Amino acid sequence: MAMGIGSPGVGARIDRLRKVMESFRLEGLLITGPENRRYFSGFTATDPMLTESSGALLILPGKSYLLTDSRYAVIAGIEAPGFEIVNTVGGLGHCLKGIVGDGKALAFEPNYMTVAQCRRLSEDDGLNLIASPFDPSVLRISKDSDEINHIVKALGITEKALGWLFERLEPGWTEAEAAWYLDSTFRELGAQGPAFETIVASGPQAALPHAEPGEKKIMEGELVVIDCGARYKGYASDITRTFIKGEPAKWQRDIYRTVREAQLKAIGAIAPGVACKDVDAVARAHIAQAGHFERFGHSLGHGVGLAVHEFPSLNPVNGQKLVEGAVVTVEPGIYLPGQGGVRLEQLVLVTADGARVLNGDTHFYDF
């Protein structure tokens, strides 16, 4: 079974990027997004925050540069051997100007550069900047076999930690204690840590899709939504399960069953060439038929890779078509204010002939 583009290394990724640049007649492309920087170079440094970058890539038709400071120069040379490493001791703009000179238009990623940074580079350093007419992140949609293996490894760690938690979780634990248990167990099992802020929401809090775990105690008979993921070798996983300790009420069984059925139907609709909005519509229609249309407000899913949220988005308006090698979440939910909620999430690989669920079929109830 073909998976993405195989495992050709960053050289082939740069070749693909240059072909797209050529189609748009770009003279140069500045990459400052940390996930894109890693994907196209192999440089693994992370950015502390939006305005504190560990480096940037400059892709020209015939040469590639990695601009970084003295903290990362040595590791950059090891991790990105196909790039000329430039020390930004004089500032990023000064170094870029020294390479591209005057006049040459330099495309930048508008999703990864602030207005202040853009003004500084153009007005203070005299660079001719233009917003890139395409997002380099789209080239990350189709995962190669190494990427898929990393995601599957991260997912396996997540599922194991979640299973351990479910065995130990008892009424009286706080949501924060449960979240901390997962985060620490991820590292114990070999992950870099959590891929995002772990969500543990119980009782009425479970009706809030992105509730923050707090000091609320988990009580018997409450729905508990847990949304978590480990990160392994830079790649994220993402899984949501809904637990209950004790005997569920009829309304809890009903919405759980509806969400699970919607999820399975949506997974069955996934295949190359199918529009993202059409997959979303399958799950949304099933939930609407059960009388809960207004209680499912978020998108059905999203891509997962170096970023926990990346292309493509399974939502009601996205006409983008799925491609082989994409890894997406399928996570329908029903949220009843003041009562609780259910969300169930699987990671799914788009294959040549349909879809393959990457999760083990674990931690579901057969209500």
C-alpha positions as CSV (number, residue, x, y, z in Angstrom):
1,M,0.0,0.0,0.0
2,A,1.4,3.4,-1.0
3,M,1.8,5.8,1.9
4,G,2.4,9.4,1.0
5,I,5.6,10.0,-0.8
6,G,7.7,7.2,0.8
7,S,10.6,8.2,2.9
8,P,12.9,10.2,0.6
9,G,14.3,12.7,3.1
10,V,14.3,16.5,3.0
11,G,16.0,16.7,-0.4
12,A,12.9,15.4,-2.2
13,R,10.7,17.7,0.0
14,I,12.8,20.7,-1.1
15,D,12.5,19.6,-4.8
16,R,8.7,19.5,-4.4
17,L,8.7,22.9,-2.8
18,R,10.8,24.4,-5.5
19,K,8.5,23.1,-8.2
20,V,5.6,24.9,-6.5
21,M,7.7,28.0,-6.1
22,E,8.5,27.8,-9.9
23,S,4.8,27.5,-10.7
24,F,4.2,30.8,-8.9
25,R,7.4,32.4,-10.3
26,L,8.8,33.0,-6.8
27,E,12.4,34.2,-6.7
28,G,12.8,33.2,-3.1
29,L,10.8,31.9,-0.1
30,L,11.4,32.7,3.5
31,I,10.1,29.9,5.9
32,T,9.7,30.9,9.5
33,G,7.0,28.5,10.6
34,P,8.6,26.0,13.0
35,E,6.8,22.9,11.7
36,N,7.6,23.9,8.0
37,R,11.2,24.7,9.0
38,R,11.6,21.2,10.5
39,Y,9.8,19.4,7.6
40,F,11.9,21.0,4.9
41,S,15.3,20.9,6.6
42,G,15.4,18.4,9.4
43,F,16.3,21.1,11.9
44,T,14.5,20.1,15.1
45,A,14.8,23.3,17.3
46,T,11.6,24.6,18.6
47,D,10.5,28.2,19.0
48,P,9.8,29.5,22.5
49,M,7.0,31.7,21.2
50,L,5.8,33.5,18.1
51,T,8.2,36.4,18.4
52,E,11.2,34.3,19.4
53,S,12.4,32.2,16.5
54,S,15.1,29.6,16.5
55,G,15.8,30.1,12.9
56,A,14.5,30.5,9.4
57,L,14.9,28.9,6.0
58,L,15.7,30.8,2.8
59,I,14.9,28.7,-0.3
60,L,16.2,30.0,-3.6
61,P,16.1,28.3,-7.0
62,G,19.6,26.9,-6.7
63,K,20.5,27.1,-3.0
64,S,19.1,26.6,0.5
65,Y,20.1,28.5,3.6
66,L,19.3,27.9,7.3
67,L,19.7,31.2,9.2
68,T,20.1,30.7,13.0
69,D,22.1,32.0,15.9
70,S,25.1,30.7,17.8
71,R,23.0,28.6,20.1
72,Y,21.9,26.3,17.3
73,A,24.7,26.6,14.7
74,V,26.4,23.3,15.5
75,I,23.3,21.2,15.7
76,A,21.9,22.9,12.5
77,G,25.0,21.8,10.6
78,I,24.4,18.2,11.8
79,E,20.7,18.1,11.2
80,A,20.5,20.0,8.0
81,P,23.6,19.1,6.0
82,G,22.0,20.2,2.7
83,F,21.8,23.8,3.8
84,E,24.3,26.5,4.1
85,I,24.2,27.6,7.8
86,V,24.3,31.4,8.3
87,N,24.8,32.9,11.7
88,T,22.3,35.7,12.3
89,V,24.7,37.7,14.5
90,G,23.8,40.8,12.6
91,G,20.1,40.2,12.6
92,L,17.9,38.1,10.3
93,G,17.1,41.0,8.0
94,H,20.8,42.0,7.6
95,C,21.7,38.4,6.7
96,L,18.9,38.1,4.3
97,K,19.8,41.3,2.6
98,G,23.3,40.1,2.2
99,I,22.1,37.0,0.4
100,V,19.3,38.3,-1.8
101,G,20.5,41.8,-2.4
102,D,18.3,44.6,-3.6
103,G,15.2,44.3,-5.7
104,K,14.6,40.5,-5.5
105,A,11.1,39.8,-4.2
106,L,11.1,37.5,-1.2
107,A,7.9,35.6,-0.4
108,F,7.1,35.0,3.3
109,E,4.6,32.9,5.2
110,P,1.8,35.3,6.3
111,N,0.5,32.8,8.8
112,Y,3.9,32.7,10.6
113,M,5.0,36.3,10.6
114,T,3.7,39.2,12.7
115,V,3.0,42.6,11.2
116,A,5.8,44.0,13.4
117,Q,8.3,41.5,12.0
118,C,7.3,42.1,8.4
119,R,7.6,45.9,8.9
120,R,11.0,45.5,10.5
121,L,12.3,43.4,7.6
122,S,10.9,45.5,4.9
123,E,11.2,49.1,6.3
124,D,14.3,48.8,8.5
125,D,16.2,46.2,6.5
126,G,15.0,47.2,3.0
127,L,13.8,43.8,1.9
128,N,11.2,43.5,-0.8
129,L,8.7,41.2,0.9
130,I,5.6,39.7,-0.6
131,A,3.0,37.3,1.0
132,S,3.5,33.8,-0.4
133,P,0.6,32.9,-2.7
134,F,0.6,29.4,-1.3
135,D,1.0,27.9,2.1
136,P,4.0,25.5,2.3
137,S,2.1,23.5,5.0
138,V,-0.1,21.9,2.3
139,L,3.0,19.9,1.2
140,R,2.9,18.2,4.7
141,I,-0.6,16.8,4.2
142,S,0.4,13.5,2.6
143,K,2.6,11.7,5.2
144,D,5.5,9.5,4.2
145,S,6.1,6.1,5.9
146,D,8.5,7.5,8.6
147,E,6.0,10.2,9.5
148,I,3.2,7.6,9.8
149,N,5.4,5.4,12.0
150,H,6.1,8.3,14.3
151,I,2.4,9.2,14.6
152,V,1.5,5.5,15.3
153,K,4.2,5.3,18.0
154,A,3.0,8.5,19.6
155,L,-0.6,7.2,19.5
156,G,0.4,3.8,21.0
157,I,2.0,5.7,23.9
158,T,-1.1,7.8,24.4
159,E,-3.4,4.8,24.4
160,K,-1.3,2.9,26.9
161,A,-1.2,5.8,29.2
162,L,-4.9,6.3,28.8
163,G,-5.5,2.6,29.7
164,W,-3.4,2.9,32.8
165,L,-5.4,6.0,33.8
166,F,-8.7,4.3,33.3
167,E,-7.6,1.3,35.5
168,R,-6.6,3.7,38.3
169,L,-9.1,6.5,38.0
170,E,-11.6,6.5,40.9
171,P,-14.3,8.9,42.0
172,G,-12.6,11.6,44.1
173,W,-9.7,12.2,41.7
174,T,-9.6,15.8,40.5
175,E,-9.5,16.6,36.8
176,A,-6.1,18.2,37.3
177,E,-4.7,15.0,38.9
178,A,-5.9,12.9,36.0
179,A,-4.4,15.3,33.5
180,W,-1.1,15.3,35.3
181,Y,-1.0,11.5,35.5
182,L,-1.3,11.3,31.7
183,D,1.3,14.0,31.0
184,S,3.9,12.4,33.3
185,T,3.1,8.9,32.0
186,F,3.6,10.0,28.4
187,R,7.2,10.8,29.3
188,E,7.6,7.6,31.3
189,L,6.7,5.6,28.2
190,G,9.2,7.4,25.9
191,A,7.4,10.4,24.5
192,Q,8.8,13.9,24.5
193,G,5.7,14.9,26.5
194,P,2.1,16.0,25.7
195,A,1.4,17.2,22.2
196,F,-1.0,19.8,23.6
197,E,-2.7,20.8,26.8
198,T,-4.5,17.7,28.1
199,I,-8.3,18.0,28.6
200,V,-10.1,16.2,31.4
201,A,-13.7,17.4,31.9
202,S,-16.2,15.7,34.1
203,G,-19.9,16.1,34.8
204,P,-21.3,19.5,33.5
205,Q,-17.7,20.5,32.5
206,A,-17.9,17.7,29.9
207,A,-20.4,19.9,28.0
208,L,-17.5,22.3,27.3
209,P,-15.5,20.9,24.4
210,H,-12.2,22.6,25.5
211,A,-12.6,22.7,29.2
212,E,-9.5,23.1,31.3
213,P,-8.9,20.5,34.0
214,G,-9.2,22.0,37.4
215,E,-9.8,21.0,41.1
216,K,-13.3,19.6,40.4
217,K,-13.6,16.1,41.7
218,I,-14.7,13.4,39.3
219,M,-17.9,11.8,40.7
220,E,-19.5,8.4,40.2
221,G,-22.0,8.4,37.4
222,E,-20.5,11.4,35.6
223,L,-19.3,11.5,32.0
224,V,-15.6,12.2,31.8
225,V,-14.2,13.5,28.5
226,I,-10.5,13.0,28.1
227,D,-8.7,14.6,25.1
228,C,-5.0,14.0,25.0
229,G,-2.0,13.1,22.9
230,A,1.7,12.4,23.2
231,R,4.5,13.7,21.0
232,Y,7.2,11.4,19.6
233,K,10.1,12.5,17.5
234,G,8.3,15.7,16.8
235,Y,5.0,14.1,15.7
236,A,1.7,14.5,17.6
237,S,-1.1,12.1,18.4
238,D,-4.6,13.0,19.3
239,I,-7.3,10.9,21.0
240,T,-10.5,11.5,22.9
241,R,-12.4,9.0,25.0
242,T,-15.4,9.4,27.2
243,F,-15.4,7.4,30.4
244,I,-17.9,6.9,33.2
245,K,-17.4,5.3,36.6
246,G,-20.7,3.7,37.7
247,E,-23.9,2.9,35.9
248,P,-24.8,5.3,33.1
249,A,-28.2,6.9,32.8
250,K,-30.3,6.4,29.7
251,W,-29.5,9.9,28.3
252,Q,-25.8,9.2,28.7
253,R,-26.1,5.9,26.9
254,D,-28.1,7.5,24.1
255,I,-25.7,10.3,23.3
256,Y,-22.7,8.0,23.6
257,R,-24.2,5.6,21.1
258,T,-25.2,8.4,18.7
259,V,-21.6,9.8,18.7
260,R,-20.0,6.4,18.2
261,E,-22.4,5.6,15.3
262,A,-21.7,9.0,13.7
263,Q,-17.9,8.4,14.0
264,L,-18.1,5.0,12.4
265,K,-20.2,6.3,9.5
266,A,-17.8,9.2,8.9
267,I,-14.8,6.9,8.9
268,G,-16.5,4.7,6.4
269,A,-16.9,7.7,4.1
270,I,-13.2,8.6,4.0
271,A,-11.3,7.9,0.8
272,P,-9.0,9.8,-1.6
273,G,-10.9,12.3,-3.7
274,V,-13.8,12.7,-1.1
275,A,-14.4,16.3,-0.1
276,C,-13.7,17.1,3.6
277,K,-17.1,18.7,3.9
278,D,-18.8,15.6,2.7
279,V,-17.2,13.5,5.4
280,D,-18.2,16.1,8.0
281,A,-21.7,16.0,6.6
282,V,-22.1,12.2,7.2
283,A,-21.4,12.5,11.0
284,R,-23.4,15.8,11.3
285,A,-26.5,14.3,9.6
286,H,-26.5,11.3,11.9
287,I,-26.3,13.5,15.0
288,A,-29.0,15.8,13.6
289,Q,-31.3,12.8,13.0
290,A,-30.9,12.0,16.7
291,G,-32.1,15.5,17.5
292,H,-28.8,17.0,18.5
293,F,-27.8,19.1,15.5
294,E,-27.2,22.2,17.6
295,R,-25.2,20.3,20.2
296,F,-22.4,19.5,17.7
297,G,-20.8,22.8,17.0
298,H,-17.2,22.1,16.1
299,S,-15.5,20.6,13.1
300,L,-15.5,16.8,12.7
301,G,-11.7,16.7,12.5
302,H,-8.3,18.0,11.4
303,G,-5.0,16.8,10.1
304,V,-2.3,15.7,12.5
305,G,1.4,15.6,12.0
306,L,4.2,17.9,13.2
307,A,1.4,20.2,14.3
308,V,-1.5,18.8,16.3
309,H,-3.9,20.9,14.1
310,E,-2.9,21.1,10.5
311,F,-4.4,20.6,7.0
312,P,-6.8,19.3,6.0
313,S,-9.8,20.3,8.1
314,L,-12.9,18.2,8.1
315,N,-15.5,20.9,8.5
316,P,-18.9,21.8,6.9
317,V,-17.5,24.3,4.3
318,N,-14.1,22.8,3.2
319,G,-14.3,21.5,-0.3
320,Q,-10.7,20.3,-0.3
321,K,-10.4,16.7,-1.3
322,L,-8.7,14.1,0.8
323,V,-5.5,12.6,-0.5
324,E,-3.7,9.3,0.2
325,G,-1.3,9.6,3.1
326,A,-3.3,12.2,5.0
327,V,-3.8,11.5,8.7
328,V,-7.0,13.1,10.1
329,T,-9.0,12.9,13.3
330,V,-12.6,11.9,13.3
331,E,-14.1,13.4,16.5
332,P,-17.8,14.0,16.6
333,G,-19.4,15.1,19.9
334,I,-22.7,16.0,21.6
335,Y,-22.6,18.5,24.4
336,L,-25.7,19.1,26.7
337,P,-25.2,22.3,28.7
338,G,-25.5,21.7,32.5
339,Q,-25.5,18.0,32.1
340,G,-22.4,16.7,30.3
341,G,-21.1,15.6,26.9
342,V,-19.5,12.9,24.8
343,R,-16.7,13.2,22.3
344,L,-14.9,10.2,20.7
345,E,-11.9,10.6,18.5
346,Q,-9.9,8.3,16.3
347,L,-6.9,8.9,14.1
348,V,-7.4,7.8,10.5
349,L,-5.0,7.3,7.6
350,V,-6.3,7.9,4.2
351,T,-5.2,4.9,2.1
352,A,-5.4,4.2,-1.7
353,D,-8.7,2.4,-1.3
354,G,-10.3,4.1,1.7
355,A,-9.1,4.5,5.2
356,R,-7.3,2.7,8.0
357,V,-7.9,3.5,11.7
358,L,-4.5,3.9,13.4
359,N,-5.9,3.4,16.9
360,G,-6.3,0.1,18.6
361,D,-10.1,-0.5,19.1
362,T,-9.8,0.3,22.8
363,H,-11.6,2.1,25.5
364,F,-15.0,2.2,24.0
365,Y,-18.3,1.1,25.6
366,D,-20.8,-1.1,23.9
367,F,-23.9,0.6,25.0
